[in-house]
Amino acid sequence: DNCSLYFPCNNSSLQLTGETVGEVMAVADMHQRKAEMARQSDAFIALPVYLDIIDEFPGGYGTLEELLEVITWAQLGIHDKPVGLLNVDGYYNSLLSFIDKAVEEGFISPSARHIIVSASTPKQLVKELE
């Protein structure tokens, strides 16, 4: 029910604007950001949509890196929290096809493929993650 936003203090380009829901916390660096998100989160969701409170578009290299890291952590048993993709307008279709191809080629086990779930709407994704 609650949302948290963690951003590194060294990100001088980050400007918070508008209303926020939940907690906004400045952290020392990206490593602390990931550690706090992992510790505090009930689930991990990658977004490809504009977030007006930080005036940025998640879904680029940083989002992919963090997404793949939490998937790897789940595969290694570091956490058992659900991982989801909000696949708005098919934004992540190519990534999901790549993952399916990696399963087909034997680089990812079929059981590990199910670590990540996707849906095209927030409501569908929350249902899939439960």
N, CA, C and O atoms as CSV, one atom per row, in Angstrom:
chain,resi,resn,atom,element,x,y,z
A,1,ASP,N,N,0.803,-1.201,0.000
A,1,ASP,CA,C,0.000,0.000,0.000
A,1,ASP,C,C,0.845,1.264,0.000
A,1,ASP,O,O,0.360,2.338,-0.355
A,2,ASN,N,N,2.110,1.142,0.397
A,2,ASN,CA,C,2.963,2.317,0.497
A,2,ASN,C,C,4.078,2.233,-0.524
A,2,ASN,O,O,4.555,1.145,-0.847
A,3,CYS,N,N,4.486,3.364,-1.023
A,3,CYS,CA,C,5.529,3.446,-2.036
A,3,CYS,C,C,6.722,4.179,-1.460
A,3,CYS,O,O,6.561,5.091,-0.648
A,4,SER,N,N,7.906,3.793,-1.869
A,4,SER,CA,C,9.113,4.498,-1.457
A,4,SER,C,C,9.948,4.799,-2.682
A,4,SER,O,O,10.011,3.998,-3.615
A,5,LEU,N,N,10.589,5.956,-2.676
A,5,LEU,CA,C,11.499,6.366,-3.736
A,5,LEU,C,C,12.849,6.611,-3.099
A,5,LEU,O,O,12.970,7.444,-2.201
A,6,TYR,N,N,13.858,5.902,-3.547
A,6,TYR,CA,C,15.221,6.068,-3.053
A,6,TYR,C,C,16.057,6.634,-4.183
A,6,TYR,O,O,16.074,6.079,-5.282
A,7,PHE,N,N,16.751,7.734,-3.925
A,7,PHE,CA,C,17.607,8.286,-4.970
A,7,PHE,C,C,18.947,8.669,-4.371
A,7,PHE,O,O,19.010,9.152,-3.241
A,8,PRO,N,N,20.028,8.455,-5.129
A,8,PRO,CA,C,21.368,8.767,-4.634
A,8,PRO,C,C,21.594,10.268,-4.539
A,8,PRO,O,O,21.211,11.020,-5.435
A,9,CYS,N,N,22.219,10.699,-3.447
A,9,CYS,CA,C,22.524,12.124,-3.246
A,9,CYS,C,C,23.410,12.664,-4.352
A,9,CYS,O,O,23.336,13.847,-4.683
A,10,ASN,N,N,24.246,11.815,-4.929
A,10,ASN,CA,C,25.170,12.282,-5.957
A,10,ASN,C,C,24.496,12.476,-7.305
A,10,ASN,O,O,25.162,12.823,-8.281
A,11,ASN,N,N,23.192,12.258,-7.379
A,11,ASN,CA,C,22.463,12.489,-8.624
A,11,ASN,C,C,21.981,13.933,-8.639
A,11,ASN,O,O,20.827,14.214,-8.316
A,12,SER,N,N,22.869,14.844,-9.015
A,12,SER,CA,C,22.552,16.264,-8.967
A,12,SER,C,C,21.500,16.662,-9.990
A,12,SER,O,O,20.912,17.738,-9.881
A,13,SER,N,N,21.251,15.810,-10.986
A,13,SER,CA,C,20.264,16.152,-12.008
A,13,SER,C,C,18.840,15.830,-11.564
A,13,SER,O,O,17.884,16.231,-12.229
A,14,LEU,N,N,18.681,15.111,-10.448
A,14,LEU,CA,C,17.354,14.701,-10.003
A,14,LEU,C,C,16.627,15.874,-9.367
A,14,LEU,O,O,17.134,16.496,-8.433
A,15,GLN,N,N,15.455,16.169,-9.867
A,15,GLN,CA,C,14.611,17.224,-9.325
A,15,GLN,C,C,13.259,16.618,-8.977
A,15,GLN,O,O,12.560,16.105,-9.851
A,16,LEU,N,N,12.891,16.676,-7.695
A,16,LEU,CA,C,11.580,16.186,-7.295
A,16,LEU,C,C,10.557,17.289,-7.509
A,16,LEU,O,O,10.762,18.422,-7.073
A,17,THR,N,N,9.457,16.964,-8.179
A,17,THR,CA,C,8.401,17.937,-8.419
A,17,THR,C,C,7.061,17.274,-8.170
A,17,THR,O,O,6.953,16.049,-8.234
A,18,GLY,N,N,6.051,18.058,-7.890
A,18,GLY,CA,C,4.709,17.519,-7.715
A,18,GLY,C,C,4.539,16.798,-6.393
A,18,GLY,O,O,5.385,16.885,-5.503
A,19,GLU,N,N,3.431,16.087,-6.284
A,19,GLU,CA,C,3.125,15.357,-5.062
A,19,GLU,C,C,3.757,13.980,-5.084
A,19,GLU,O,O,3.857,13.350,-6.137
A,20,THR,N,N,4.183,13.516,-3.920
A,20,THR,CA,C,4.720,12.163,-3.800
A,20,THR,C,C,3.791,11.345,-2.913
A,20,THR,O,O,3.079,11.885,-2.067
A,21,VAL,N,N,3.812,10.049,-3.120
A,21,VAL,CA,C,3.051,9.130,-2.292
A,21,VAL,C,C,4.068,8.270,-1.584
A,21,VAL,O,O,4.912,7.648,-2.230
A,22,GLY,N,N,4.004,8.222,-0.264
A,22,GLY,CA,C,4.955,7.405,0.473
A,22,GLY,C,C,6.209,8.179,0.825
A,22,GLY,O,O,6.200,9.406,0.913
A,23,GLU,N,N,7.276,7.445,1.021
A,23,GLU,CA,C,8.535,7.986,1.525
A,23,GLU,C,C,9.494,8.313,0.384
A,23,GLU,O,O,9.610,7.559,-0.582
A,24,VAL,N,N,10.175,9.442,0.510
A,24,VAL,CA,C,11.245,9.810,-0.410
A,24,VAL,C,C,12.516,9.882,0.425
A,24,VAL,O,O,12.583,10.643,1.391
A,25,MET,N,N,13.529,9.090,0.058
A,25,MET,CA,C,14.742,9.012,0.864
A,25,MET,C,C,15.974,9.212,-0.008
A,25,MET,O,O,16.144,8.548,-1.030
A,26,ALA,N,N,16.831,10.137,0.414
A,26,ALA,CA,C,18.125,10.310,-0.245
A,26,ALA,C,C,19.096,9.302,0.354
A,26,ALA,O,O,19.157,9.146,1.574
A,27,VAL,N,N,19.849,8.622,-0.492
A,27,VAL,CA,C,20.838,7.641,-0.047
A,27,VAL,C,C,22.202,8.027,-0.606
A,27,VAL,O,O,22.295,8.841,-1.525
A,28,ALA,N,N,23.256,7.441,-0.049
A,28,ALA,CA,C,24.622,7.837,-0.404
A,28,ALA,C,C,24.981,7.532,-1.854
A,28,ALA,O,O,25.636,8.336,-2.517
A,29,ASP,N,N,24.550,6.364,-2.348
A,29,ASP,CA,C,24.959,5.958,-3.692
A,29,ASP,C,C,24.021,4.870,-4.206
A,29,ASP,O,O,23.071,4.477,-3.529
A,30,MET,N,N,24.304,4.397,-5.407
A,30,MET,CA,C,23.440,3.390,-6.028
A,30,MET,C,C,23.440,2.069,-5.259
A,30,MET,O,O,22.418,1.384,-5.216
A,31,HIS,N,N,24.561,1.706,-4.659
A,31,HIS,CA,C,24.610,0.455,-3.896
A,31,HIS,C,C,23.669,0.527,-2.696
A,31,HIS,O,O,22.944,-0.425,-2.406
A,32,GLN,N,N,23.687,1.675,-1.995
A,32,GLN,CA,C,22.778,1.828,-0.861
A,32,GLN,C,C,21.327,1.881,-1.340
A,32,GLN,O,O,20.433,1.358,-0.673
A,33,ARG,N,N,21.094,2.504,-2.480
A,33,ARG,CA,C,19.740,2.555,-3.057
A,33,ARG,C,C,19.197,1.144,-3.257
A,33,ARG,O,O,18.073,0.842,-2.860
A,34,LYS,N,N,20.006,0.282,-3.877
A,34,LYS,CA,C,19.572,-1.092,-4.133
A,34,LYS,C,C,19.372,-1.861,-2.834
A,34,LYS,O,O,18.405,-2.611,-2.692
A,35,ALA,N,N,20.285,-1.675,-1.888
A,35,ALA,CA,C,20.167,-2.374,-0.606
A,35,ALA,C,C,18.888,-1.960,0.117
A,35,ALA,O,O,18.184,-2.810,0.662
A,36,GLU,N,N,18.582,-0.667,0.128
A,36,GLU,CA,C,17.364,-0.184,0.786
A,36,GLU,C,C,16.115,-0.689,0.075
A,36,GLU,O,O,15.154,-1.111,0.719
A,37,MET,N,N,16.131,-0.646,-1.243
A,37,MET,CA,C,14.969,-1.147,-1.986
A,37,MET,C,C,14.760,-2.630,-1.701
A,37,MET,O,O,13.627,-3.070,-1.504
A,38,ALA,N,N,15.831,-3.391,-1.679
A,38,ALA,CA,C,15.715,-4.829,-1.422
A,38,ALA,C,C,15.200,-5.093,-0.013
A,38,ALA,O,O,14.368,-5.975,0.199
A,39,ARG,N,N,15.699,-4.324,0.944
A,39,ARG,CA,C,15.310,-4.520,2.337
A,39,ARG,C,C,13.855,-4.120,2.578
A,39,ARG,O,O,13.137,-4.812,3.299
A,40,GLN,N,N,13.423,-3.031,1.993
A,40,GLN,CA,C,12.108,-2.464,2.281
A,40,GLN,C,C,10.981,-3.000,1.398
A,40,GLN,O,O,9.810,-2.890,1.762
A,41,SER,N,N,11.312,-3.566,0.265
A,41,SER,CA,C,10.294,-3.911,-0.732
A,41,SER,C,C,9.577,-5.218,-0.445
A,41,SER,O,O,10.151,-6.153,0.113
A,42,ASP,N,N,8.318,-5.263,-0.835
A,42,ASP,CA,C,7.549,-6.506,-0.840
A,42,ASP,C,C,7.604,-7.158,-2.212
A,42,ASP,O,O,7.389,-8.362,-2.349
A,43,ALA,N,N,7.896,-6.347,-3.232
A,43,ALA,CA,C,7.992,-6.812,-4.617
A,43,ALA,C,C,8.816,-5.801,-5.398
A,43,ALA,O,O,9.044,-4.681,-4.939
A,44,PHE,N,N,9.260,-6.207,-6.578
A,44,PHE,CA,C,10.017,-5.328,-7.469
A,44,PHE,C,C,9.240,-5.206,-8.769
A,44,PHE,O,O,8.836,-6.211,-9.355
A,45,ILE,N,N,9.030,-3.971,-9.220
A,45,ILE,CA,C,8.293,-3.738,-10.463
A,45,ILE,C,C,9.076,-2.763,-11.326
A,45,ILE,O,O,9.432,-1.671,-10.881
A,46,ALA,N,N,9.342,-3.164,-12.566
A,46,ALA,CA,C,10.005,-2.283,-13.530
A,46,ALA,C,C,8.937,-1.530,-14.313
A,46,ALA,O,O,7.982,-2.120,-14.820
A,47,LEU,N,N,9.119,-0.217,-14.398
A,47,LEU,CA,C,8.151,0.662,-15.057
A,47,LEU,C,C,8.743,1.269,-16.315
A,47,LEU,O,O,9.908,1.667,-16.311
A,48,PRO,N,N,7.973,1.349,-17.391
A,48,PRO,CA,C,8.433,2.056,-18.588
A,48,PRO,C,C,7.642,3.343,-18.803
A,48,PRO,O,O,7.408,3.744,-19.943
A,49,VAL,N,N,7.235,3.983,-17.725
A,49,VAL,CA,C,6.346,5.135,-17.855
A,49,VAL,C,C,6.965,6.370,-17.217
A,49,VAL,O,O,7.803,6.256,-16.323
A,50,TYR,N,N,6.562,7.524,-17.665
A,50,TYR,CA,C,7.055,8.787,-17.140
A,50,TYR,C,C,6.631,8.954,-15.690
A,50,TYR,O,O,5.459,8.782,-15.356
A,51,LEU,N,N,7.587,9.290,-14.829
A,51,LEU,CA,C,7.294,9.588,-13.431
A,51,LEU,C,C,7.469,11.079,-13.233
A,51,LEU,O,O,8.595,11.574,-13.172
A,52,ASP,N,N,6.360,11.799,-13.133
A,52,ASP,CA,C,6.471,13.248,-13.057
A,52,ASP,C,C,7.107,13.732,-11.766
A,52,ASP,O,O,7.643,14.840,-11.735
A,53,ILE,N,N,7.068,12.936,-10.690
A,53,ILE,CA,C,7.663,13.410,-9.440
A,53,ILE,C,C,9.178,13.510,-9.523
A,53,ILE,O,O,9.787,14.266,-8.767
A,54,ILE,N,N,9.802,12.754,-10.435
A,54,ILE,CA,C,11.251,12.878,-10.607
A,54,ILE,C,C,11.619,13.350,-12.004
A,54,ILE,O,O,12.799,13.452,-12.340
A,55,ASP,N,N,10.614,13.637,-12.815
A,55,ASP,CA,C,10.824,14.160,-14.166
A,55,ASP,C,C,11.773,13.277,-14.969
A,55,ASP,O,O,12.686,13.771,-15.631
A,56,GLU,N,N,11.551,11.973,-14.905
A,56,GLU,CA,C,12.385,11.021,-15.639
A,56,GLU,C,C,11.526,9.898,-16.201
A,56,GLU,O,O,10.379,9.703,-15.799
A,57,PHE,N,N,12.115,9.163,-17.144
A,57,PHE,CA,C,11.461,8.018,-17.773
A,57,PHE,C,C,12.185,6.733,-17.382
A,57,PHE,O,O,13.200,6.403,-17.995
A,58,PRO,N,N,11.693,5.989,-16.373
A,58,PRO,CA,C,12.293,4.689,-16.099
A,58,PRO,C,C,12.121,3.777,-17.310
A,58,PRO,O,O,11.197,3.956,-18.104
A,59,GLY,N,N,13.004,2.809,-17.444
A,59,GLY,CA,C,12.898,1.864,-18.544
A,59,GLY,C,C,14.162,1.769,-19.358
A,59,GLY,O,O,14.227,0.994,-20.313
A,60,GLY,N,N,15.175,2.546,-19.000
A,60,GLY,CA,C,16.438,2.527,-19.723
A,60,GLY,C,C,17.435,1.568,-19.099
A,60,GLY,O,O,17.057,0.605,-18.432
A,61,TYR,N,N,18.716,1.844,-19.325
A,61,TYR,CA,C,19.781,0.957,-18.843
A,61,TYR,C,C,19.727,0.739,-17.331
A,61,TYR,O,O,19.888,-0.388,-16.862
A,62,GLY,N,N,19.504,1.801,-16.572
A,62,GLY,CA,C,19.464,1.664,-15.116
A,62,GLY,C,C,18.354,0.737,-14.665
A,62,GLY,O,O,18.560,-0.110,-13.796
A,63,THR,N,N,17.181,0.895,-15.250
A,63,THR,CA,C,16.053,0.028,-14.915
A,63,THR,C,C,16.364,-1.421,-15.275
A,63,THR,O,O,16.099,-2.331,-14.489
A,64,LEU,N,N,16.923,-1.632,-16.459
A,64,LEU,CA,C,17.258,-2.997,-16.880
A,64,LEU,C,C,18.303,-3.619,-15.960
A,64,LEU,O,O,18.194,-4.791,-15.600
A,65,GLU,N,N,19.312,-2.844,-15.579
A,65,GLU,CA,C,20.358,-3.360,-14.693
A,65,GLU,C,C,19.764,-3.761,-13.350
A,65,GLU,O,O,20.056,-4.843,-12.840
A,66,GLU,N,N,18.930,-2.896,-12.773
A,66,GLU,CA,C,18.322,-3.210,-11.480
A,66,GLU,C,C,17.365,-4.398,-11.594
A,66,GLU,O,O,17.318,-5.248,-10.705
A,67,LEU,N,N,16.610,-4.454,-12.679
A,67,LEU,CA,C,15.691,-5.568,-12.903
A,67,LEU,C,C,16.443,-6.893,-12.977
A,67,LEU,O,O,16.076,-7.857,-12.304
A,68,LEU,N,N,17.485,-6.941,-13.787
A,68,LEU,CA,C,18.246,-8.185,-13.931
A,68,LEU,C,C,18.943,-8.567,-12.632
A,68,LEU,O,O,19.103,-9.752,-12.340
A,69,GLU,N,N,19.360,-7.572,-11.851
A,69,GLU,CA,C,19.988,-7.890,-10.570
A,69,GLU,C,C,18.996,-8.541,-9.611
A,69,GLU,O,O,19.334,-9.537,-8.973
A,70,VAL,N,N,17.770,-8.001,-9.490
A,70,VAL,CA,C,16.816,-8.618,-8.561
A,70,VAL,C,C,16.345,-9.981,-9.061
A,70,VAL,O,O,16.017,-10.854,-8.256
A,71,ILE,N,N,16.306,-10.173,-10.382
A,71,ILE,CA,C,16.005,-11.507,-10.921
A,71,ILE,C,C,17.119,-12.476,-10.534
A,71,ILE,O,O,16.847,-13.598,-10.104
A,72,THR,N,N,18.362,-12.049,-10.684
A,72,THR,CA,C,19.506,-12.889,-10.311
A,72,THR,C,C,19.482,-13.198,-8.825
A,72,THR,O,O,19.721,-14.340,-8.431
A,73,TRP,N,N,19.196,-12.200,-7.990
A,73,TRP,CA,C,19.107,-12.435,-6.546
A,73,TRP,C,C,18.050,-13.490,-6.232
A,73,TRP,O,O,18.264,-14.345,-5.373
A,74,ALA,N,N,16.916,-13.436,-6.920
A,74,ALA,CA,C,15.872,-14.446,-6.704
A,74,ALA,C,C,16.372,-15.823,-7.127
A,74,ALA,O,O,16.147,-16.811,-6.429
A,75,GLN,N,N,17.045,-15.885,-8.265
A,75,GLN,CA,C,17.575,-17.156,-8.766
A,75,GLN,C,C,18.577,-17.751,-7.781
A,75,GLN,O,O,18.638,-18.969,-7.613
A,76,LEU,N,N,19.363,-16.892,-7.131
A,76,LEU,CA,C,20.374,-17.341,-6.174
A,76,LEU,C,C,19.811,-17.569,-4.774
A,76,LEU,O,O,20.535,-18.013,-3.883
A,77,GLY,N,N,18.527,-17.270,-4.569
A,77,GLY,CA,C,17.908,-17.464,-3.265
A,77,GLY,C,C,18.165,-16.342,-2.284
A,77,GLY,O,O,17.931,-16.513,-1.087
A,78,ILE,N,N,18.639,-15.200,-2.751
A,78,ILE,CA,C,18.904,-14.061,-1.869
A,78,ILE,C,C,17.590,-13.434,-1.402
A,78,ILE,O,O,17.523,-12.901,-0.294
A,79,HIS,N,N,16.565,-13.492,-2.215
A,79,HIS,CA,C,15.230,-13.047,-1.808
A,79,HIS,C,C,14.199,-13.944,-2.491
A,79,HIS,O,O,14.497,-14.651,-3.454
A,80,ASP,N,N,12.983,-13.891,-1.961
A,80,ASP,CA,C,11.892,-14.652,-2.582
A,80,ASP,C,C,10.717,-13.735,-2.909
A,80,ASP,O,O,9.559,-14.155,-2.901
A,81,LYS,N,N,11.035,-12.489,-3.194
A,81,LYS,CA,C,10.010,-11.490,-3.501
A,81,LYS,C,C,9.666,-11.544,-4.986
A,81,LYS,O,O,10.530,-11.826,-5.816
A,82,PRO,N,N,8.415,-11.277,-5.319
A,82,PRO,CA,C,8.033,-11.309,-6.729
A,82,PRO,C,C,8.664,-10.169,-7.528
A,82,PRO,O,O,8.925,-9.088,-7.000
A,83,VAL,N,N,8.900,-10.437,-8.804
A,83,VAL,CA,C,9.504,-9.468,-9.721
A,83,VAL,C,C,8.554,-9.305,-10.900
A,83,VAL,O,O,8.167,-10.288,-11.531
A,84,GLY,N,N,8.181,-8.066,-11.195
A,84,GLY,CA,C,7.228,-7.832,-12.268
A,84,GLY,C,C,7.655,-6.763,-13.247
A,84,GLY,O,O,8.442,-5.871,-12.931
A,85,LEU,N,N,7.111,-6.878,-14.446
A,85,LEU,CA,C,7.288,-5.871,-15.494
A,85,LEU,C,C,5.930,-5.276,-15.807
A,85,LEU,O,O,4.990,-6.003,-16.131
A,86,LEU,N,N,5.819,-3.966,-15.712
A,86,LEU,CA,C,4.624,-3.301,-16.192
A,86,LEU,C,C,4.853,-3.051,-17.674
A,86,LEU,O,O,5.522,-2.092,-18.060
A,87,ASN,N,N,4.292,-3.920,-18.490
A,87,ASN,CA,C,4.581,-3.970,-19.925
A,87,ASN,C,C,3.596,-3.103,-20.722
A,87,ASN,O,O,2.820,-3.607,-21.534
A,88,VAL,N,N,3.647,-1.802,-20.471
A,88,VAL,CA,C,2.736,-0.852,-21.114
A,88,VAL,C,C,3.015,-0.794,-22.611
A,88,VAL,O,O,4.155,-0.607,-23.037
A,89,ASP,N,N,1.966,-0.954,-23.396
A,89,ASP,CA,C,2.062,-0.897,-24.864
A,89,ASP,C,C,3.136,-1.834,-25.426
A,89,ASP,O,O,3.729,-1.555,-26.468
A,90,GLY,N,N,3.382,-2.953,-24.721
A,90,GLY,CA,C,4.353,-3.934,-25.200
A,90,GLY,C,C,5.800,-3.492,-25.112
A,90,GLY,O,O,6.662,-4.054,-25.788
A,91,TYR,N,N,6.080,-2.479,-24.276
A,91,TYR,CA,C,7.434,-1.940,-24.181
A,91,TYR,C,C,8.476,-3.027,-23.924
A,91,TYR,O,O,9.556,-3.000,-24.515
A,92,TYR,N,N,8.163,-3.986,-23.046
A,92,TYR,CA,C,9.128,-5.021,-22.670
A,92,TYR,C,C,8.985,-6.304,-23.491
A,92,TYR,O,O,9.611,-7.307,-23.146
A,93,ASN,N,N,8.194,-6.314,-24.552
A,93,ASN,CA,C,8.022,-7.534,-25.353
A,93,ASN,C,C,9.347,-8.096,-25.859
A,93,ASN,O,O,9.566,-9.306,-25.807
A,94,SER,N,N,10.223,-7.237,-26.344
A,94,SER,CA,C,11.516,-7.710,-26.866
A,94,SER,C,C,12.365,-8.325,-25.762
A,94,SER,O,O,13.038,-9.331,-25.983
A,95,LEU,N,N,12.339,-7.728,-24.578
A,95,LEU,CA,C,13.089,-8.290,-23.451
A,95,LEU,C,C,12.526,-9.657,-23.077
A,95,LEU,O,O,13.287,-10.598,-22.847
A,96,LEU,N,N,11.216,-9.774,-23.014
A,96,LEU,CA,C,10.600,-11.059,-22.680
A,96,LEU,C,C,10.899,-12.110,-23.742
A,96,LEU,O,O,11.113,-13.276,-23.413
A,97,SER,N,N,10.917,-11.712,-25.008
A,97,SER,CA,C,11.288,-12.642,-26.087
A,97,SER,C,C,12.736,-13.083,-25.946
A,97,SER,O,O,13.058,-14.251,-26.167
A,98,PHE,N,N,13.609,-12.152,-25.578
A,98,PHE,CA,C,15.019,-12.484,-25.352
A,98,PHE,C,C,15.150,-13.508,-24.225
A,98,PHE,O,O,15.895,-14.480,-24.348
A,99,ILE,N,N,14.423,-13.289,-23.126
A,99,ILE,CA,C,14.470,-14.222,-21.998
A,99,ILE,C,C,13.941,-15.591,-22.429
A,99,ILE,O,O,14.526,-16.619,-22.087
A,100,ASP,N,N,12.845,-15.605,-23.172
A,100,ASP,CA,C,12.299,-16.882,-23.667
A,100,ASP,C,C,13.300,-17.600,-24.574
A,100,ASP,O,O,13.432,-18.822,-24.508
A,101,LYS,N,N,14.002,-16.847,-25.419
A,101,LYS,CA,C,15.028,-17.428,-26.299
A,101,LYS,C,C,16.176,-18.004,-25.465
A,101,LYS,O,O,16.703,-19.069,-25.786
A,102,ALA,N,N,16.562,-17.306,-24.402
A,102,ALA,CA,C,17.626,-17.803,-23.523
A,102,ALA,C,C,17.210,-19.098,-22.837
A,102,ALA,O,O,18.042,-19.979,-22.622
A,103,VAL,N,N,15.927,-19.224,-22.490
A,103,VAL,CA,C,15.414,-20.482,-21.926
A,103,VAL,C,C,15.486,-21.572,-22.988
A,103,VAL,O,O,15.966,-22.675,-22.725
A,104,GLU,N,N,15.009,-21.258,-24.185
A,104,GLU,CA,C,15.010,-22.215,-25.299
A,104,GLU,C,C,16.419,-22.715,-25.612
A,104,GLU,O,O,16.605,-23.891,-25.923
A,105,GLU,N,N,17.400,-21.836,-25.531
A,105,GLU,CA,C,18.790,-22.189,-25.838
A,105,GLU,C,C,19.525,-22.804,-24.643
A,105,GLU,O,O,20.672,-23.228,-24.777
A,106,GLY,N,N,18.873,-22.855,-23.473
A,106,GLY,CA,C,19.480,-23.483,-22.308
A,106,GLY,C,C,20.317,-22.569,-21.427
A,106,GLY,O,O,20.994,-23.049,-20.518
A,107,PHE,N,N,20.288,-21.266,-21.674
A,107,PHE,CA,C,21.059,-20.335,-20.846
A,107,PHE,C,C,20.333,-19.970,-19.558
A,107,PHE,O,O,20.968,-19.617,-18.564
A,108,ILE,N,N,19.021,-20.052,-19.574
A,108,ILE,CA,C,18.194,-19.800,-18.395
A,108,ILE,C,C,17.317,-21.025,-18.201
A,108,ILE,O,O,16.721,-21.528,-19.154
A,109,SER,N,N,17.240,-21.509,-16.954
A,109,SER,CA,C,16.412,-22.691,-16.698
A,109,SER,C,C,14.931,-22.316,-16.790
A,109,SER,O,O,14.552,-21.190,-16.469
A,110,PRO,N,N,14.099,-23.260,-17.228
A,110,PRO,CA,C,12.661,-22.970,-17.300
A,110,PRO,C,C,12.080,-22.511,-15.961
A,110,PRO,O,O,11.198,-21.653,-15.932
A,111,SER,N,N,12.566,-23.073,-14.860
A,111,SER,CA,C,12.046,-22.647,-13.554
A,111,SER,C,C,12.432,-21.205,-13.244
A,111,SER,O,O,11.672,-20.488,-12.594
A,112,ALA,N,N,13.600,-20.777,-13.701
A,112,ALA,CA,C,14.030,-19.397,-13.467
A,112,ALA,C,C,13.250,-18.413,-14.339
A,112,ALA,O,O,13.150,-17.235,-13.996
A,113,ARG,N,N,12.701,-18.874,-15.450
A,113,ARG,CA,C,11.906,-17.997,-16.323
A,113,ARG,C,C,10.693,-17.457,-15.578
A,113,ARG,O,O,10.227,-16.351,-15.856
A,114,HIS,N,N,10.191,-18.230,-14.644
A,114,HIS,CA,C,8.977,-17.848,-13.928
A,114,HIS,C,C,9.235,-16.886,-12.775
A,114,HIS,O,O,8.303,-16.496,-12.072
A,115,ILE,N,N,10.493,-16.501,-12.576
A,115,ILE,CA,C,10.804,-15.500,-11.552
A,115,ILE,C,C,10.123,-14.182,-11.898
A,115,ILE,O,O,9.658,-13.463,-11.013
A,116,ILE,N,N,10.068,-13.872,-13.179
A,116,ILE,CA,C,9.536,-12.589,-13.621
A,116,ILE,C,C,8.157,-12.774,-14.243
A,116,ILE,O,O,7.934,-13.682,-15.043
A,117,VAL,N,N,7.241,-11.895,-13.857
A,117,VAL,CA,C,5.903,-11.905,-14.444
A,117,VAL,C,C,5.650,-10.546,-15.085
A,117,VAL,O,O,6.269,-9.548,-14.715
A,118,SER,N,N,4.745,-10.518,-16.039
A,118,SER,CA,C,4.450,-9.243,-16.693
A,118,SER,C,C,2.960,-9.108,-16.942
A,118,SER,O,O,2.227,-10.094,-17.020
A,119,ALA,N,N,2.537,-7.871,-17.062
A,119,ALA,CA,C,1.152,-7.553,-17.401
A,119,ALA,C,C,1.133,-6.149,-17.988
A,119,ALA,O,O,2.053,-5.358,-17.779
A,120,SER,N,N,0.078,-5.860,-18.719
A,120,SER,CA,C,0.015,-4.571,-19.414
A,120,SER,C,C,-0.633,-3.459,-18.603
A,120,SER,O,O,-0.554,-2.291,-18.984
A,121,THR,N,N,-1.275,-3.807,-17.486
A,121,THR,CA,C,-1.875,-2.781,-16.630
A,121,THR,C,C,-1.423,-2.988,-15.188
A,121,THR,O,O,-1.104,-4.110,-14.794
A,122,PRO,N,N,-1.394,-1.919,-14.400
A,122,PRO,CA,C,-1.008,-2.068,-12.990
A,122,PRO,C,C,-1.899,-3.054,-12.241
A,122,PRO,O,O,-1.406,-3.859,-11.451
A,123,LYS,N,N,-3.198,-2.996,-12.482
A,123,LYS,CA,C,-4.127,-3.891,-11.781
A,123,LYS,C,C,-3.825,-5.353,-12.106
A,123,LYS,O,O,-3.792,-6.197,-11.210
A,124,GLN,N,N,-3.604,-5.655,-13.400
A,124,GLN,CA,C,-3.267,-7.027,-13.808
A,124,GLN,C,C,-1.949,-7.466,-13.173
A,124,GLN,O,O,-1.828,-8.598,-12.704
A,125,LEU,N,N,-0.967,-6.571,-13.158
A,125,LEU,CA,C,0.343,-6.933,-12.631
A,125,LEU,C,C,0.273,-7.234,-11.141
A,125,LEU,O,O,0.856,-8.214,-10.678
A,126,VAL,N,N,-0.429,-6.407,-10.395
A,126,VAL,CA,C,-0.570,-6.665,-8.957
A,126,VAL,C,C,-1.221,-8.022,-8.734
A,126,VAL,O,O,-0.798,-8.773,-7.855
A,127,LYS,N,N,-2.239,-8.345,-9.513
A,127,LYS,CA,C,-2.900,-9.656,-9.398
A,127,LYS,C,C,-1.913,-10.785,-9.685
A,127,LYS,O,O,-1.892,-11.783,-8.965
A,128,GLU,N,N,-1.093,-10.639,-10.733
A,128,GLU,CA,C,-0.088,-11.653,-11.085
A,128,GLU,C,C,0.964,-11.813,-9.989
A,128,GLU,O,O,1.462,-12.915,-9.762
A,129,LEU,N,N,1.301,-10.724,-9.314
A,129,LEU,CA,C,2.350,-10.760,-8.294
A,129,LEU,C,C,1.868,-11.346,-6.973
A,129,LEU,O,O,2.686,-11.757,-6.150
A,130,GLU,N,N,0.567,-11.393,-6.757
A,130,GLU,CA,C,0.039,-11.894,-5.473
A,130,GLU,C,C,0.142,-13.389,-5.355
A,130,GLU,O,O,-0.257,-13.957,-4.339
